[in-house]
Amino acid sequence: MYQSIVYKEWIKTQKVIWLLLAVFLGLGIYSFMKIAEDVRLTGTAAYWEAIIQKDISLFPFFKYAPLLSGFLLGITQYLPELQYKRLKLTLHLPLNENRILSLMLLYGFSVAGLLQFLTLSGLLLGLSFLFTTEIVYVVFWKLLPWFIAGWAAYLLTAWVCLEPLWKRRISNMIAGICVLSFFFIQSKSGAYQPFIPYLATFVLIAFSFPFYSVMRFKEGIQ
């Protein structure tokens, strides 16, 4: 039964997964090409000075990419459940409803995590050949809130999609946008570091939100 549910989720999301992999790969290649071109034009010393003193972002194209990937993954996975009225059938499988939803969420959460881990690891590994460990460390802490936002966006999208009442969906959406804005506050490199545990804690709490939406659906709220 567990394998069948995972396979069902894979069937729904496989196209968007390959699309996101291609997008992340393309953005990564373009980013490193741009870095190489900037180094060639300004010189290595001047470029390093700009990174340290002006705090320029080496990967600006990845600011919203993880966020959009979480949103697309959530839409692809949960919108068909309501659009084609599959959710009621899914919840009537010979398995506890909470376990079914947990498995669906863990599938999407794991896929989003794997995409982001591969992307972040590739970016940092590539940087390690070009810059010192200190710069790689600074870039890591700059990128980390954006990638955590990908997980948050996935869970909040699931929360909105599974909510049976349209008015509540809109209010959930507004609340989600407000919360996600905290992941993108303009700050100097390293300023976000003490705030990371709070962002991670919110992601863990947000894992429970879709359960509330499904509970409302089971109660027959329309």
QUIFEN-V37087 format. One line per field, one symbol per residue. phi: phi as a letter, one per 40 degrees, with the letter a starting at -180 (. if undefined). psi: psi as a letter, one per 40 degrees, with the letter a starting at -180 (. if undefined). burial: + if it has 9 or more other ideal C-beta (glycine too) atoms within 8 Angstrom, else -. Layout:
phi->???
psi->???
burial->???
//
This chain:
phi->.cccccccccdcbcccccccdcccccccccccccccccccccgcccccccccccfcccbccccbccdccccccccccbcccccbfcccccccccaddccccdccccccccccccdccccccccccccccbbccccdcccdcccdccccccccccccccdcccccbccccccccccccccccccbccacdgccdccddcccccdcccccdccccccccccgcb
psi->ddddddddddddedddddddddddddddddddddddddddddiddddddddddefihdgdeededddddddddddddddddddefdddddeeigihddddddddddddddddddddddddddddddddediidddddddddddddddddddddddddddddehdhddddddddddddddddeefhhiihededeeddddddddddededdddddddddeeh.
burial->----++--++-++--++-+++-++--++-+++--+--++-------+++++------++--++-++++++++++++++++++---++--++-+---+--++-+++-+++-+++-++-+++-+++-+++------++-++++++++++++++++++++++++++++--++--++--+--++--++-------+---+--++-++--++-++++++-++-----
//
